[in-house]
Amino acid sequence: MKASPFGPEPLPVIAVKNRPVWVILRKKKQKVQRIVNIWRIDDAWWRKPVARMYYAIELESGSRITVFQDLGSGDWYLQNWSV
């Protein structure tokens, strides 16, 4: 199944104490320079629960991206936002 251009896509992340320190983006390992913001989403408790930790991060290249960890599976994703 193809991911939506604005939906989340799987992202390899190296984390320490559940915080991203490296990401593999476009086949290149990039260091997280700083975490700009952190927030948690808990939703749909009456259906299939969704629990995610979001991180707005700045990479050493200067790029800013948003990643999240699915707290159920532990998997990491790049969150693409629509404009």
Steps between C-alpha positions, in 0.01 A plus 500: 500500500641839399521768770314827462726789396393678819469199729766351722768278349728256680834653599811332640588680826775441750370609840653529844258490793211517248627825345621515140874567458549381139260454208552334164337739256533456123754220559726735699569474873441842656566612855226670698643840593220584743147415596287810445173370648348182645133409537289191555180398323256252656186460293212272409491318832148378410632331181851386425715713732768726354789605722791690347792714613578775250835676466560813294873471434774695331761301313868591476429608140261766635187321373205472735276196495238341721534137603292288733526171681194278509488408868314177427751354255809708577538576127614843379346708221563821310188717519437678170276801540277634224547862400 
